[in-house]
């Protein structure tokens, strides 16, 4: 028997959460399922998304939650921060794994060596190389990559 698809796992998790009465988990997973279904009907022909494509949709949803957390923290809305954090925690297992700091530093060093970059003016080439390589390993925060590349090129 084959493993269930990620979309099936999300649906099953919604059912289990409904039975358990976990409304926050149900809401977060329903939003993820809706985003998956929206992505499936985009474009000329409707089609099922692959598990990798579903992970990318989940990554976008996790990123939305992270951005909301920052905005709510800046506005002092702690109750909304907690809710967004909880939703992000529910969605994170469905997203691609985050590239760890050591692997990211190694990617940046490789990209700097490969591009021959020596100054911040060449940051675009380094960023492009890092982001394309990082996509194969998992997900990365572009702002974190940018800050690390800038620090290495300017210091």
Secondary structure, 3 states (H helix, E strand, C coil): CCCCCHHHHHHHHHHHHHHHCCHHHHHHHHHHHHHHHHHHHCCCCCCCCCHHHHHHHHHHHHHHHHHHHHHHHHHCCHHHHHHHHHHHHHHHCCCCCECCHHHHHHHHHHHHHHHCCCCHHHHHHHHHHHHHHHHHHCECCHHHHHHHHHHHHHC
